[in-house]
Amino acid sequence: MKVFYLASEIYPFAKTGGLADVAGTLPVSLKKLGVDIILAMPFYNSFVSKHEPEDTGIVIDVEFNGEVFKTQILKKEHRGVTTYFIRNDRYFDRDYLYGTPEGDYPDNPLRFGFFSMAALKLLERLDFKPGIIHLNDWQTALVPVYLKNTDLFPYLADSKTILTIHNLAYQGTFPPDVLRSLMLPESLFTMEALEFYGKVNFLKGGILFSDVITTVSPTYAREIQTSEFGYGLEGVLYKRREHLYGILNGIDYDVWNPETDEYIYYNYSYGDFHYKKILNKTRLQEDMGLPAGSEFPLIGIVSRLAAQKGFDLLADAMNELSRLDLQMVILGTGDKVYQDLLVDFGTKFPDKFAVRIGFDPVLARRIYAGSDMFLMPSRYEPCGLGQMIAMRYGSIPVVRKTGGLADTVEDFTYEKLKRDPGKRKGYGFSFGTYTHAHLIDAIKRALKVFKDQETWQQLVKIAMTRDFSWKSSAKEYVELYERVTFM
């Protein structure tokens, strides 16, 4: 089975979010299952050059927007999988992937329209005829539009397309006059095709013209067919519901492993986690300027600081949380209003809240290893990786019951324990209604169980033995590839 996997960012070469993590790990697992897979992404000079990709010697002519671009192709093998880089310095030699802090790059439709077209041109030059072309998010969603509505790629007439939606909120909407620049017929500017409230919507085009659509968790696949989570595309997704699948993301257990993680203070395993986690916790408290001691319940947060991640709830809850017997370590960057508020609380309550604004992958790992609990109160969460990583490190998740958080975190209550004392009784704490009062209630329930250390250690054991590796999800993708191939 030949698969061409296309993404606008792939770890370790370039990353802004979870898409890069998935694109950097899922193909590795697919390769181990026998899939003949190659990847492609733009050559972002500022990011990719430091990985020293090799020049393939291939130069392809890409006719696009009235010009012919002589396009250099580079490549790099990482963990047994080859990624091809498509170079166009006019479009991709910039300081950021999608835009500056002031806003998106105005030529983004041209940048990623070109990338999609060049990637398809590359396949014929490589003599790689995929049965499946696997796409990710709006940046690559024009691929099925090109394949179904132009005669530019006869070489790929038999290839099937799968589009994975990582976050429906980001759709790629642009003025209607871009169609001509993208070399697409203007007849596609209709409600039945790419038109969306007077604009061209890349993601809508991908949803309509892909053979199959996937999302990154089963619950999110259902949620996006509703007005609350559909961002205007719920009707289109409902129309294609027979071809819409939810496959849970995974994490790479070779990368996220407390036994071998070189960045945490003390390595530990399922067999000795109790003592070693206390050591990690104490060091984290000391480094973050908090009073050290195993008796203080420590809640960790590693997140983008935005309303989508629940920081509007957290902002409303902070005063009450400051009066509870807990500590919080918060790492992230995002909206200035939340950055300023959290820093202010850290200044007012230095024994309670330790806040670090920025991206620090080493500190993030130490928070996973040293925290007792890990908080993710998201308004919506297509999948979420933080809760999976936290459980791998024995940190109990406290989450909003939505998307992938609902699919991965089983709520603990003493009532469950009393009813079925011999059965698994949950390994996390969740709340459904999106209010700060329900968030506080979930945290209080977790704090109550934390005082019962015998029960708490049972929760940690269950959480650490849950399997959220790519093993099972990759098999689901292979099965889906096989079904789609014969559609």
C-alpha positions as CSV (number, residue, x, y, z in Angstrom):
1,M,0.0,0.0,0.0
2,K,1.4,3.4,-1.1
3,V,0.5,6.5,0.9
4,F,1.4,10.1,0.3
5,Y,1.1,12.1,3.5
6,L,0.8,15.8,3.1
7,A,1.0,18.4,5.9
8,S,1.9,22.0,6.3
9,E,4.1,21.3,9.4
10,I,5.8,18.1,10.5
11,Y,7.8,17.6,13.7
12,P,10.8,17.9,14.1
13,F,11.2,20.1,11.1
14,A,8.6,22.8,11.9
15,K,5.9,23.0,14.5
16,T,3.2,25.4,15.7
17,G,0.8,22.9,17.2
18,G,-0.5,19.3,17.5
19,L,-0.7,18.8,13.7
20,A,3.1,18.7,13.6
21,D,3.2,16.1,16.4
22,V,0.7,13.8,14.6
23,A,2.4,14.2,11.3
24,G,5.8,13.4,12.9
25,T,4.7,10.3,14.6
26,L,1.7,8.6,12.9
27,P,3.6,7.9,9.7
28,V,6.4,6.2,11.7
29,S,3.8,3.8,13.1
30,L,2.2,3.3,9.7
31,K,5.6,2.4,8.3
32,K,6.1,-0.2,11.0
33,L,2.8,-1.7,9.9
34,G,4.1,-2.2,6.4
35,V,2.7,0.9,4.7
36,D,4.9,2.4,2.0
37,I,4.6,6.0,3.0
38,I,6.4,9.3,2.1
39,L,5.7,12.8,3.4
40,A,5.8,16.3,2.0
41,M,5.8,19.8,3.5
42,P,6.9,23.3,2.5
43,F,10.6,24.1,2.8
44,Y,10.4,26.8,5.5
45,N,14.0,28.0,5.2
46,S,14.1,29.6,8.7
47,F,13.1,26.3,10.3
48,V,14.0,23.4,8.0
49,S,17.6,24.5,7.1
50,K,19.0,23.6,10.5
51,H,18.0,20.0,10.0
52,E,20.3,19.9,6.9
53,P,18.1,18.3,4.3
54,E,19.8,16.9,1.3
55,D,19.2,18.2,-2.3
56,T,17.6,15.5,-4.3
57,G,18.7,17.0,-7.6
58,I,15.1,17.2,-8.6
59,V,13.7,20.4,-10.0
60,I,10.1,20.4,-11.1
61,D,8.3,23.1,-13.2
62,V,5.1,24.2,-11.5
63,E,2.8,26.4,-13.5
64,F,0.8,28.5,-11.0
65,N,-0.9,31.9,-11.0
66,G,0.4,32.8,-14.4
67,E,4.1,31.9,-13.8
68,V,6.3,28.8,-14.0
69,F,8.2,28.2,-10.8
70,K,11.3,26.1,-11.0
71,T,10.9,24.3,-7.7
72,Q,13.8,22.6,-5.9
73,I,13.0,19.4,-4.0
74,L,15.0,18.4,-0.9
75,K,14.5,15.5,1.5
76,K,15.4,14.2,4.9
77,E,14.9,10.8,6.5
78,H,13.7,10.8,10.2
79,R,13.0,7.6,12.1
80,G,12.8,5.6,8.9
81,V,10.4,7.9,7.0
82,T,11.4,10.2,4.2
83,T,10.0,13.8,4.1
84,Y,10.2,15.8,0.9
85,F,10.5,19.5,1.1
86,I,9.1,21.8,-1.6
87,R,11.1,24.9,-2.0
88,N,9.7,28.3,-3.1
89,D,11.5,31.1,-1.4
90,R,9.0,33.7,-2.5
91,Y,6.3,31.9,-0.5
92,F,8.1,30.1,2.3
93,D,11.3,31.9,3.2
94,R,9.8,33.8,6.1
95,D,10.1,34.1,9.8
96,Y,6.8,32.4,10.6
97,L,4.8,29.6,9.1
98,Y,1.4,31.2,8.7
99,G,1.7,34.8,9.8
100,T,3.3,37.3,12.1
101,P,1.9,38.3,15.5
102,E,0.0,41.1,13.7
103,G,-1.9,38.6,11.6
104,D,-1.9,36.0,8.8
105,Y,0.1,36.4,5.7
106,P,-2.3,37.9,3.1
107,D,-0.9,35.5,0.4
108,N,-1.7,32.4,2.4
109,P,-4.1,31.1,-0.3
110,L,-1.4,31.3,-2.9
111,R,1.2,29.8,-0.6
112,F,-0.7,26.7,0.2
113,G,-2.4,26.4,-3.2
114,F,1.1,26.3,-4.7
115,F,2.2,23.8,-2.2
116,S,-0.7,21.5,-2.9
117,M,-0.1,21.7,-6.7
118,A,3.6,21.2,-6.4
119,A,3.2,18.2,-4.1
120,L,1.0,16.5,-6.7
121,K,3.5,17.3,-9.5
122,L,6.3,15.8,-7.4
123,L,4.6,12.4,-7.3
124,E,4.8,11.8,-11.0
125,R,8.5,12.9,-11.0
126,L,9.2,10.4,-8.2
127,D,7.2,7.7,-10.0
128,F,5.3,7.2,-6.8
129,K,1.6,6.4,-7.5
130,P,-0.2,6.4,-4.2
131,G,-3.4,4.5,-3.5
132,I,-4.1,7.0,-0.7
133,I,-3.2,10.7,-0.5
134,H,-3.6,11.6,3.2
135,L,-4.2,15.4,3.8
136,N,-4.3,17.5,6.9
137,D,-6.3,20.6,7.6
138,W,-7.1,23.5,5.3
139,Q,-3.6,24.0,4.1
140,T,-3.8,20.8,2.0
141,A,-7.5,20.7,1.5
142,L,-7.3,21.9,-2.1
143,V,-5.7,18.6,-3.2
144,P,-9.0,16.7,-3.7
145,V,-10.5,19.9,-5.3
146,Y,-7.7,19.8,-7.9
147,L,-8.0,16.1,-8.5
148,K,-11.8,16.1,-8.9
149,N,-12.3,19.4,-10.8
150,T,-9.3,19.7,-13.1
151,D,-7.5,17.6,-15.7
152,L,-4.0,18.6,-14.5
153,F,-3.1,15.3,-12.8
154,P,-4.1,12.3,-14.9
155,Y,-1.2,10.3,-13.3
156,L,-3.3,10.3,-10.1
157,A,-6.6,9.4,-11.5
158,D,-6.9,6.3,-9.4
159,S,-5.7,7.8,-6.1
160,K,-8.1,8.2,-3.2
161,T,-8.0,11.1,-0.8
162,I,-8.5,11.2,3.0
163,L,-8.7,14.6,4.8
164,T,-8.0,14.8,8.5
165,I,-9.5,17.7,10.4
166,H,-7.4,18.6,13.4
167,N,-9.3,21.7,14.4
168,L,-12.5,22.8,12.5
169,A,-12.1,26.4,13.8
170,Y,-9.3,27.0,11.2
171,Q,-10.8,26.7,7.7
172,G,-8.8,28.9,5.3
173,T,-11.4,31.4,4.1
174,F,-10.3,33.9,1.4
175,P,-11.8,36.4,-1.1
176,P,-13.5,34.8,-4.1
177,D,-11.1,36.3,-6.6
178,V,-8.4,33.8,-5.5
179,L,-10.0,31.0,-7.5
180,R,-8.5,32.3,-10.8
181,S,-5.1,32.6,-9.2
182,L,-5.4,29.1,-7.8
183,M,-6.1,27.8,-11.4
184,L,-9.6,26.5,-10.4
185,P,-12.8,27.1,-12.3
186,E,-14.9,29.9,-11.1
187,S,-17.9,27.6,-11.3
188,L,-16.7,26.2,-8.0
189,F,-17.9,29.4,-6.3
190,T,-21.3,28.0,-5.3
191,M,-22.9,26.8,-2.1
192,E,-22.5,23.3,-3.4
193,A,-18.7,23.7,-3.7
194,L,-16.3,26.2,-2.2
195,E,-18.5,29.3,-1.5
196,F,-18.9,30.1,2.2
197,Y,-20.7,33.3,3.2
198,G,-19.2,35.2,0.2
199,K,-15.7,33.7,0.5
200,V,-13.8,30.7,-0.7
201,N,-13.4,28.1,2.0
202,F,-10.5,25.7,1.5
203,L,-11.6,23.3,4.2
204,K,-15.2,23.1,2.8
205,G,-13.7,22.1,-0.5
206,G,-11.7,19.4,1.1
207,I,-14.7,18.1,3.0
208,L,-16.9,17.9,-0.1
209,F,-14.4,16.5,-2.6
210,S,-12.3,14.1,-0.4
211,D,-13.3,10.4,-0.6
212,V,-13.2,10.2,3.2
213,I,-12.9,12.7,6.1
214,T,-11.5,11.9,9.5
215,T,-11.2,13.8,12.8
216,V,-8.9,13.2,15.7
217,S,-11.3,11.6,18.1
218,P,-14.7,9.8,17.9
219,T,-16.5,12.4,20.1
220,Y,-15.2,15.3,18.1
221,A,-16.5,13.6,14.9
222,R,-20.0,13.8,16.4
223,E,-19.6,17.3,17.9
224,I,-18.6,19.0,14.6
225,Q,-22.0,18.0,13.1
226,T,-23.7,20.3,15.6
227,S,-24.1,24.1,15.5
228,E,-22.1,24.4,18.8
229,F,-18.9,23.0,17.3
230,G,-19.5,23.0,13.6
231,Y,-18.3,26.6,12.9
232,G,-20.8,26.9,10.0
233,L,-19.8,23.7,8.4
234,E,-22.0,21.4,10.4
235,G,-24.5,21.0,7.6
236,V,-21.8,20.0,5.1
237,L,-20.3,17.5,7.6
238,Y,-23.7,16.0,8.3
239,K,-24.3,15.6,4.6
240,R,-21.0,13.6,4.4
241,R,-21.5,11.8,7.7
242,E,-21.4,8.3,6.0
243,H,-17.8,9.1,5.0
244,L,-16.8,10.8,8.3
245,Y,-14.7,8.9,10.9
246,G,-13.3,9.7,14.3
247,I,-9.9,8.1,15.0
248,L,-8.2,9.0,18.2
249,N,-4.7,10.5,18.0
250,G,-1.9,8.8,19.9
251,I,1.4,9.8,21.4
252,D,4.8,8.3,20.8
253,Y,5.7,6.2,23.8
254,D,9.4,6.2,22.8
255,V,9.4,10.0,23.1
256,W,7.1,10.3,26.1
257,N,8.5,7.8,28.6
258,P,9.4,8.7,32.2
259,E,11.8,5.8,32.4
260,T,14.1,7.2,29.7
261,D,13.2,10.9,29.5
262,E,16.5,12.7,29.8
263,Y,14.9,16.1,30.7
264,I,13.1,15.2,33.9
265,Y,14.8,15.4,37.2
266,Y,14.5,11.7,38.1
267,N,13.5,8.8,35.9
268,Y,10.9,6.4,37.1
269,S,8.6,3.6,36.1
270,Y,5.3,2.0,37.0
271,G,7.2,0.0,39.7
272,D,8.8,2.9,41.6
273,F,6.7,6.0,40.6
274,H,5.5,6.9,44.0
275,Y,8.9,7.8,45.6
276,K,10.4,9.1,42.3
277,K,7.4,11.4,41.5
278,I,7.7,13.0,44.9
279,L,11.4,13.7,44.2
280,N,10.4,15.2,40.8
281,K,7.7,17.2,42.5
282,T,9.9,18.7,45.2
283,R,12.6,19.8,42.6
284,L,9.9,21.4,40.4
285,Q,8.5,23.3,43.4
286,E,11.9,24.5,44.4
287,D,12.8,25.6,40.8
288,M,9.4,27.4,40.4
289,G,9.8,29.2,43.8
290,L,6.9,27.3,45.5
291,P,7.0,25.9,49.1
292,A,8.3,22.3,48.7
293,G,6.5,19.3,50.1
294,S,4.7,16.2,49.0
295,E,1.6,17.2,51.1
296,F,0.8,20.2,48.8
297,P,-1.3,19.0,45.9
298,L,0.4,20.4,42.7
299,I,-1.7,21.1,39.6
300,G,0.2,21.5,36.3
301,I,-0.9,23.3,33.1
302,V,1.0,23.3,29.8
303,S,-1.1,25.0,27.2
304,R,-1.8,27.7,24.8
305,L,-3.3,30.5,26.8
306,A,-6.6,31.1,24.9
307,A,-10.3,30.9,25.5
308,Q,-10.6,27.7,23.5
309,K,-8.4,26.1,26.1
310,G,-10.7,27.2,28.9
311,F,-8.7,30.1,30.3
312,D,-11.8,32.3,30.4
313,L,-13.1,29.8,33.0
314,L,-9.8,29.7,34.8
315,A,-9.7,33.5,35.0
316,D,-13.1,33.5,36.7
317,A,-12.0,30.7,39.0
318,M,-8.6,32.0,40.2
319,N,-9.8,34.0,43.2
320,E,-11.6,30.9,44.7
321,L,-8.7,28.7,43.7
322,S,-6.3,31.0,45.6
323,R,-8.3,30.1,48.8
324,L,-7.9,26.3,48.3
325,D,-5.2,24.1,49.6
326,L,-3.3,23.7,46.3
327,Q,-0.4,24.9,44.2
328,M,-0.4,25.5,40.4
329,V,2.4,25.6,37.9
330,I,1.4,27.2,34.6
331,L,3.5,27.2,31.4
332,G,2.3,28.7,28.2
333,T,1.9,31.6,25.9
334,G,-1.1,33.1,24.1
335,D,-3.6,35.9,24.5
336,K,-2.2,38.9,26.4
337,V,-5.3,39.2,28.6
338,Y,-4.7,35.7,30.1
339,Q,-0.9,36.1,30.2
340,D,-1.2,39.3,32.2
341,L,-3.9,37.9,34.5
342,L,-2.0,34.8,35.4
343,V,1.3,36.7,36.0
344,D,-0.7,39.1,38.2
345,F,-2.0,36.1,40.3
346,G,1.5,34.7,40.5
347,T,2.7,38.0,41.9
348,K,-0.1,38.2,44.4
349,F,0.1,34.6,45.5
350,P,3.7,33.4,45.1
351,D,3.1,30.5,47.4
352,K,0.2,29.3,45.3
353,F,0.8,30.1,41.6
354,A,4.0,29.8,39.6
355,V,3.6,31.2,36.1
356,R,6.1,31.0,33.2
357,I,5.1,32.8,30.0
358,G,6.7,31.2,26.9
359,F,7.5,27.9,25.3
360,D,9.9,25.7,27.2
361,P,9.9,22.0,26.2
362,V,12.2,21.0,29.1
363,L,10.0,22.7,31.8
364,A,6.9,21.1,30.1
365,R,8.3,17.6,30.7
366,R,9.2,18.4,34.3
367,I,5.7,19.7,34.9
368,Y,4.3,16.4,33.5
369,A,6.6,14.4,35.8
370,G,6.3,16.6,38.9
371,S,2.6,17.4,39.0
372,D,0.0,15.4,40.9
373,M,-2.8,16.6,38.6
374,F,-2.9,18.1,35.0
375,L,-5.6,20.6,34.2
376,M,-7.3,21.0,30.7
377,P,-10.6,22.8,31.1
378,S,-11.1,23.3,27.3
379,R,-14.1,24.8,25.7
380,Y,-13.6,22.3,22.9
381,E,-10.7,19.9,22.3
382,P,-10.6,17.9,19.0
383,C,-8.3,15.4,20.7
384,G,-5.7,16.8,23.1
385,L,-2.3,15.2,23.7
386,G,-1.5,16.8,27.1
387,Q,-3.9,14.5,29.0
388,M,-2.3,11.4,27.4
389,I,1.2,12.6,28.2
390,A,0.2,13.5,31.7
391,M,-1.2,10.0,32.4
392,R,1.9,8.4,30.9
393,Y,3.8,10.4,33.6
394,G,1.4,9.5,36.4
395,S,-0.3,13.0,36.6
396,I,-4.1,12.6,37.0
397,P,-6.1,14.7,34.4
398,V,-8.8,17.1,35.4
399,V,-10.6,18.0,32.2
400,R,-13.7,19.3,30.5
401,K,-15.7,16.4,29.0
402,T,-15.5,17.3,25.3
403,G,-13.9,15.9,22.2
404,G,-10.9,13.7,22.8
405,L,-10.9,14.6,26.5
406,A,-14.2,12.8,26.8
407,D,-12.8,9.8,24.9
408,T,-9.6,9.4,27.0
409,V,-10.5,10.4,30.6
410,E,-12.8,8.2,32.7
411,D,-14.3,10.1,35.6
412,F,-13.6,8.8,39.1
413,T,-16.2,8.9,41.9
414,Y,-16.3,7.2,45.2
415,E,-19.8,6.1,44.3
416,K,-18.4,4.0,41.4
417,L,-15.8,2.5,43.8
418,K,-18.5,1.5,46.3
419,R,-20.8,0.0,43.6
420,D,-18.0,-2.0,41.9
421,P,-15.1,-2.3,44.3
422,G,-13.4,-5.0,42.2
423,K,-13.6,-3.1,38.9
424,R,-11.7,-0.2,37.4
425,K,-13.3,2.9,38.9
426,G,-11.9,5.7,36.7
427,Y,-8.6,7.5,36.6
428,G,-9.4,11.2,36.2
429,F,-11.9,14.0,37.0
430,S,-14.1,15.7,34.4
431,F,-16.9,18.2,34.3
432,G,-19.5,18.8,31.5
433,T,-21.2,22.2,31.9
434,Y,-18.9,25.0,30.8
435,T,-18.9,27.2,33.9
436,H,-16.2,28.1,36.4
437,A,-18.3,26.7,39.2
438,H,-18.2,23.2,37.6
439,L,-14.5,23.6,37.0
440,I,-13.9,24.3,40.6
441,D,-16.1,21.4,41.7
442,A,-14.0,19.0,39.6
443,I,-10.8,20.4,41.2
444,K,-12.3,20.0,44.7
445,R,-13.3,16.4,44.0
446,A,-9.7,15.7,42.9
447,L,-8.3,17.4,46.0
448,K,-10.5,15.3,48.2
449,V,-9.3,12.1,46.7
450,F,-5.7,13.3,46.8
451,K,-6.0,13.3,50.6
452,D,-6.9,9.6,50.4
453,Q,-3.4,8.6,49.3
454,E,-4.2,4.9,49.1
455,T,-7.0,5.5,46.6
456,W,-4.9,8.2,44.8
457,Q,-2.1,5.8,44.1
458,Q,-4.5,3.4,42.6
459,L,-5.7,6.1,40.2
460,V,-2.1,6.8,39.3
461,K,-1.4,3.1,38.6
462,I,-4.4,2.9,36.3
463,A,-3.5,6.1,34.5
464,M,0.1,5.0,33.9
465,T,-1.0,1.7,32.4
466,R,-3.6,3.1,29.9
467,D,-2.3,2.7,26.4
468,F,-2.6,5.8,24.3
469,S,0.3,4.9,21.9
470,W,-0.2,5.0,18.1
471,K,-0.4,1.2,18.0
472,S,-4.2,0.8,17.9
473,S,-5.0,4.0,16.1
474,A,-2.4,3.3,13.3
475,K,-4.1,0.0,12.7
476,E,-7.4,1.8,12.4
477,Y,-5.9,4.1,9.7
478,V,-4.5,1.0,7.8
479,E,-8.0,-0.6,7.9
480,L,-9.5,2.7,6.6
481,Y,-6.9,3.0,3.8
482,E,-7.8,-0.5,2.7
483,R,-11.5,0.2,2.6
484,V,-11.1,3.5,0.8
485,T,-8.8,2.0,-1.8
486,F,-11.7,-0.2,-3.0
487,M,-14.4,2.4,-2.8
